[in-house]
Amino acid sequence: MHRLWWVSAVVLILALVSTAAASSEIKVAYVDMQRALNESNAGKKAKGEFRSEISRLQSKLQRQQQEVQALKDELDRKGPLMRDEERRNLEDDYTAKLRDFERAYKDSKDELQQKDNEVTGAIVRDLAYIVRNVGERDGYTLILEKGSLLWAASSIDITDEVIREYNASGAKIGSLGDRLTEQAPASYAGASEGGGYSAPARSTRRSSISR
């Protein structure tokens, strides 16, 4: 499946380059989306909020874990000396607290993953909007994502430019990506005429605010 995707991507790129070569000068660049996430104002803000959320959830889980451990220690220490009913009650309390902790741990992990996916996706779509504008304005034939490249000269890296333009926009996270989505149908319709829209490609290493 991976090989098929790679072959299809190469064929598509060759087709685009061949078409461009027949009509005008080829101009190619790439963007490091992970660095754009890390260094843009929106990415820094999102990363700070994400870390605060991690800290809050860790504190909550740590308190629950301490309660579970305290019950286990009490059960180990006093259990053999307790009456059967008292011991069963303590065991039930320990089991319930342990189950609550394990559920809270899983829910917290899922919550963080969902937040990461949502915020990262919103910023990546914003960046894709900026990349499209830069590409159209500066006459690029093709702009690739660094994660999909085996090698490229640093001279065609336009990540800094994309970060500057994103910062200068002052846009709310996700608002530029909404414009990209709204304009997609019209752009697809004109793709055959050289004004093609392309959705953000999945990097070989997924971009994330958690990194």
C-alpha positions in Angstrom: 0.0 0.0 0.0 2.8 2.4 0.9 4.7 1.5 -2.3 1.6 2.2 -4.4 1.1 5.6 -2.7 4.8 6.5 -3.4 4.6 5.5 -7.1 1.4 7.5 -7.5 2.9 10.5 -5.9 6.0 10.3 -8.1 3.8 9.9 -11.2 1.7 13.0 -10.2 4.8 15.1 -9.6 6.4 14.1 -12.9 3.2 15.0 -14.7 3.0 18.4 -13.0 6.6 19.2 -13.7 6.3 18.0 -17.3 3.3 20.2 -17.9 5.0 23.2 -16.3 8.2 22.6 -18.3 6.3 22.8 -21.5 4.9 26.2 -20.7 7.1 28.1 -18.3 10.1 27.9 -15.9 9.8 25.2 -13.2 9.9 26.7 -9.6 9.8 24.3 -6.7 10.0 24.8 -2.9 9.3 22.9 0.3 7.9 23.7 3.8 8.8 22.1 7.1 5.3 21.9 8.6 6.5 20.7 12.0 8.9 23.6 12.3 6.2 26.0 11.2 4.0 24.6 14.0 6.7 25.0 16.6 7.8 28.5 15.6 4.6 30.2 14.5 2.8 32.4 17.0 -0.3 30.2 16.7 1.7 27.0 17.3 3.5 28.4 20.3 0.2 29.5 21.9 -1.4 26.1 21.2 1.7 24.2 22.5 1.6 26.3 25.7 -2.1 25.6 26.3 -1.6 21.9 25.5 1.2 21.7 28.1 -1.0 23.4 30.7 -3.7 20.8 30.0 -1.2 18.0 30.4 -0.1 19.4 33.8 -3.7 19.7 35.0 -4.5 16.1 34.0 -1.3 14.8 35.5 -2.1 16.5 38.8 -5.6 15.0 38.8 -4.2 11.5 38.0 -1.5 11.8 40.6 -4.0 12.5 43.4 -6.1 9.5 42.3 -3.0 7.3 42.2 -2.0 8.3 45.7 -5.5 7.4 47.0 -5.3 4.0 45.3 -1.8 3.4 46.8 -2.9 4.4 50.2 -5.7 1.9 50.2 -3.4 -0.8 48.9 -0.9 -0.1 51.7 -3.7 -0.2 54.3 -5.0 -3.5 52.9 -1.5 -5.0 52.9 -0.8 -3.8 56.4 -4.1 -4.2 58.2 -5.9 -6.8 56.0 -4.8 -9.9 57.8 -5.9 -8.5 61.1 -9.3 -7.4 60.0 -12.6 -9.2 60.3 -13.8 -10.7 57.0 -16.5 -8.1 56.4 -14.2 -5.2 57.1 -11.5 -6.6 54.8 -14.0 -7.2 52.0 -15.3 -3.6 52.3 -11.7 -2.3 52.1 -10.9 -4.6 49.1 -14.1 -3.4 47.3 -13.1 0.2 48.0 -9.6 -0.4 46.7 -10.9 -2.2 43.5 -13.4 0.6 42.8 -10.7 3.3 43.2 -8.3 1.4 41.0 -10.9 1.0 38.3 -11.7 4.7 38.5 -8.0 5.6 38.2 -7.5 3.3 35.2 -10.6 4.8 33.5 -9.5 8.3 34.2 -6.0 7.5 32.8 -7.5 6.2 29.5 -10.0 9.1 29.2 -7.2 11.7 29.8 -5.0 10.0 27.2 -7.8 10.0 24.7 -8.7 13.6 25.5 -5.2 14.8 24.9 -4.9 12.9 21.7 -8.2 14.4 20.4 -7.1 18.0 21.4 -3.7 17.4 19.7 -5.4 16.2 16.5 -8.0 19.0 16.4 -5.6 21.9 17.1 -2.8 20.5 15.0 -5.2 20.0 12.1 -6.5 23.5 12.4 -3.1 25.1 12.3 -1.9 22.9 9.4 -4.9 23.9 7.4 -4.1 27.6 8.2 -0.5 27.0 7.0 -1.8 25.3 3.9 -3.8 28.4 3.1 -0.7 30.6 3.5 1.4 28.1 1.4 -1.2 28.3 -1.4 -1.2 32.1 -1.3 2.6 32.2 -1.4 2.6 29.7 -4.3 0.2 31.6 -6.4 1.7 35.0 -5.6 5.3 34.0 -6.3 4.6 31.7 -9.2 5.7 28.3 -7.8 5.0 25.2 -9.9 5.0 23.0 -6.8 5.4 23.3 -3.0 6.1 20.1 -1.1 6.1 19.2 2.6 9.6 18.4 3.9 8.4 15.1 5.6 7.7 13.6 2.2 11.2 14.4 0.7 14.3 12.2 0.8 16.5 15.2 0.1 16.2 18.8 -1.0 18.5 21.9 -1.1 18.0 24.3 1.8 17.9 27.1 -0.7 14.3 26.1 -1.7 13.1 26.0 1.9 10.4 28.7 2.3 9.4 27.7 5.9 10.6 31.1 7.4 8.5 33.0 4.8 5.4 30.9 5.5 5.8 31.5 9.3 6.2 35.3 8.8 3.1 35.5 6.7 1.1 33.4 9.1 2.2 35.5 12.0 1.5 38.7 10.1 -2.1 37.6 9.3 -3.0 37.7 13.0 -5.8 35.2 12.2 -7.6 33.1 14.8 -6.5 29.5 14.7 -8.5 27.6 12.1 -10.0 30.7 10.4 -7.7 30.6 7.4 -8.2 26.9 7.0 -11.9 27.5 6.8 -11.3 29.8 3.8 -9.3 27.0 2.2 -12.1 24.5 2.6 -14.7 27.0 1.3 -12.6 27.8 -1.8 -11.7 24.2 -2.5 -14.5 23.3 -4.9 -13.8 26.3 -7.2 -10.1 25.5 -7.2 -10.7 21.9 -8.0 -12.8 22.9 -11.0 -10.0 25.0 -12.3 -7.2 22.5 -11.6 -7.0 21.4 -15.2 -6.2 25.0 -16.2 -3.2 25.2 -13.9 -4.8 26.8 -10.8 -5.2 23.5 -8.8 -5.9 23.3 -5.2 -4.3 20.5 -3.2 -5.3 19.4 0.3 -2.5 19.3 2.9 -0.6 16.0 2.3 0.0 13.6 5.2 3.6 13.8 6.2 5.6 10.6 6.7 6.0 11.9 10.3 2.7 13.4 11.3 3.0 17.0 12.5 1.8 17.6 16.1 1.7 20.3 18.7 2.7 17.7 21.3 6.2 17.5 19.9 
